[in-house]
Amino acid sequence: MKTKGALIRELNKPIVVEEITFGDPAEGEVQVQLHAAGMCHSDYHVLTGATPMELPVLPGHEGAGVVTKVGKGVTSVQEGDHVIFAFIPACGKCPPCMRGYRSLCDRGAILLGGKAIADGTNRIHAGDTPVSAMNLLGTFSPYAVVHEDSVVKIDDSVPFESAALLGCAVPTGFGSATNIAEVKPGEDVIIIGVGGIGMSALQGAVVSGARYVIAIDPVPWKREQALKFGATHVYASMAEAIMPVMDLTWGIMAQKTIITVGEMKGEYIEEAMILTAKTGTCVVTGMGAMVDVDVKFNLFLFTMLQKTLKGNIFGGGTTHTETPRLVGLYKQGLLKIDEMITTTYSLEQINEGYQDMLDGKNIRGVIKYTEADW
């Protein structure tokens, strides 16, 4: 089928919307008509080359829509089902999946290859040129053809715009607090960077019963929003926060520190560890460039104060298991997702949307598809 897609053809150049062609679903695949796609900073990492992929690329890994076709052998969904996309497919059979780490499924090794799980070919073309699909998805198009392991059926009552964020921002952030940091009632938690993922981490800390939830972000508007989402204190920088946090905690500092910045830098680790208590845990959720290897880090104090530094992918869970829990919290009013959507855009406004993200104007921007796109 022919449709349109927003393609990255050159690094650090505007994304271009042009005609693309999708093949029909192969065995184990489904076709989805998208209604919404979230604009995550991870897609921008592809545009800058921080996350390398073979160009051209159809970016986008947060999305929600309706199944319109199913390939042979598909059993988990059927035509008409509302689904979200899982930015990491989970086979359920590899060693990490069998041990309960479905977010670390071995299929993650092929995520940046852009070729279909089913047969290793490109499902998308622009003219005669093969197109790589980000995370084997590519949600910046009104249609997608993906493996059934990359979609999760969702309650029809959840609005598509909010549902889209359940594919990455919400579980990645929320799980960084609940699963990876394992925030306990009464603990003090610091969230560094409050975009879509950071605001979800903040809510995870609140739901977990944290005493003080401290948000750090250089953008004044985001700090104001953080207070509405449950932050008890806000600061513009880690350096600014050190003395107030010391006063708040009687010198103990925060038991849990979570870094959710849009672009991770090695020097952030040392600052975050200063804010972290003895025996405390610092979680790194923000993504850096793949080639970055330098970290500023006081190894003496790391050892002597028995601190823990942990990485985080997808909040330590998977959409296949986390989605029902998060939807339940959303329906109870304990998880604010609608409020995280600052602005909606058409596909043709994608560059404007990413500029707004870089300018700190959005918690999360969402592309909304309509009948005009289908």
Disulfide bonds with the S-S distance in Angstrom:
none
